[in-house]
Amino acid sequence: MNPRLDQLHPYPFQKLRELFAGVTPNPGRAPINLSIGEPKHTTPQFIKDALVGGLDGLAHYPVTQGMETLRQAIAGWAERRYGVALDPATQILPVNGSREALFAFAQAAVDSTRHGRRTVVSPNPFYQIYEGAALLAGARPFFLNTLPKNGFRMDWARVPEDLWETISLVYVCSPGNPTGKVMTLDDWRELFALSDRHGFVIAADECYSEIYFREGDAPLGALTATRQLGRDLHNLVVFNSLSKRSNVPGLRSGMVAGDAEVMKKFLLYRTYHGSAMSPAVQAASVAAWNDEAHVVENRRQYAEKFAAVMPLLRDVLAFDAPDAAFYLWARVPGGDDTAFARGLYEKQHVTVLPGSYLARDAAGTNPGKGFIRIALVDSLPACVDAAGRIAAYAHETA
């Protein structure tokens, strides 16, 4: 077996199961799970109908590049959302969810033939796929801590000068998981300049881009930043997904768009990887990308939950309202995130994720230590109930 598999850390939810081993949660409380970012809003019926309507396509092998109608639908959405015209033939690929594409992209982007070009940078805390992708591509992960003192943004000055020429790939996540912070135009300007200077590819994970709280105030995306800065898509690849936007995590449907030369190589890789999307899923995806009304309603529900939950937690947990996404990244009293999560599960039967499980020790600290991630994915009554229980437990342990 590939010895690099031994370098992989246990996934956060495996660690959570181990943390809860032997714990009997309060039987008088119904379970509420806010640990995993799995949307629980209802999947729109028209997407289900389109999926069923596409079942005849199961009689045919799909092509890796996807149907032209799907690539056109994605291009249309991107132009409406980001104000950028993408070529459906050369700059867009449908993928089986952003997770698999983010992993696969590192396998294509890291130059394993050059010993000096094997560093992959990611934020810290981070989506664990970035690290696993880097390790299995034979690269060395470099974790750039995002801390409260710098607004949870990546501080590029912390990258050692002699490391820049070893970097093949930089992952960024905006809106961020778990912090909900959005990169500014100045952030993008700085990152693009570094990419131009040192030649690395940027993988922009934007799967939470459509979960924001004020209509007409969408978070800045990488594609819009290129337009505003008057540059092309050189060395930029953007990843997005229907999972959060359209409440279809089980559909496993997303998109990748960007630099045509990079995308050409990624398509070649994917042709061998065997990652063509099912025709039925493609039909459902066309319907989803072409409709915005359901996304507006989705945002309304999340905004309602944040408005109800944050006042209940404000006096017991320290947090900033996220710019976007559906997470609260909150500092716990006492500073022990694992003990807080375990006690909350035992006493109140509410599950949250310890922040330290989403980060690695870097520069002498684990930047997730002392935080919990609360995913407001359940119904409004469940989230309000959970917030009340979290507040009660926090008061009890203060």
C-alpha angles and dihedrals in degrees: 000000000000105000090212087073087072089064093063117107121225110271114257094250092052088053089049091054089051091049090054095045110128093012118126108203121221104283091207091066126073111232119259117186115201096155103093127058095232113139113233100184115117117278108241112256094228090062091052090048092051090050092054091043090056096054093103086069089071088082090070137061109246120228119240093238091057131226117317090234090058094048089048091050090052091047090050092050092047092052092049093045103037105019092237126124110222125192106240090205099054111013106045135065128175112225137191093256127318092266096067091041094051089052095044093047093065090054088058099037103048113086100221091179091069113067091197096054103061109107123114118193123208137166118262118248091040149157103281094228090076093063096043091048091052095048095048090048087059093251133131115242117226113198118211108200117229107207137181091245092065096038093262090290128138109261104211091189087073092067108098111245094235091054097063096079090053095057118107100167140019121198118205127178120205121198081033129235113245102003101048091222120148124217114244127224089257089054090054092045091055094045094048090050091052091049091050091049099045104026102234125144121243118222106197112198106202102161092132095049095112097051104088135130111235123051111236092027102088116169117260113264131202093251093053089047091057090053094047091048093047096239136125127240096270110159093350124122121176125203125201138163144206092220097089098022096053104019094246106123090150093055091069095211130146144134141241122202136171148078107029094218093051091044091052090058092043090052090052090052092048092050088064094036091065096230104141114147120244113258091234091053089048091054091051090046093054089055093048097048091048096056128071103170093081091048091054090052090047091054091048091057093050092047089051091053094049091048090053099040105042096064090052092055101035095094097047106035130043113230145134120231107259120248088226143332125071102273134104110208101201135178112229127221111261094023098250105119097179094049090048093050092047094048092046090053092048099044102031105018090234118136122211130161121251109237093224088066089064096052144053131224107267133159089006098306145074102229092201094057113116094021134098128203114226114193110204093205102123126082121295093254091049093049092048090048091049092049090053091050092047090051091049092050092047090052090047093054098039 
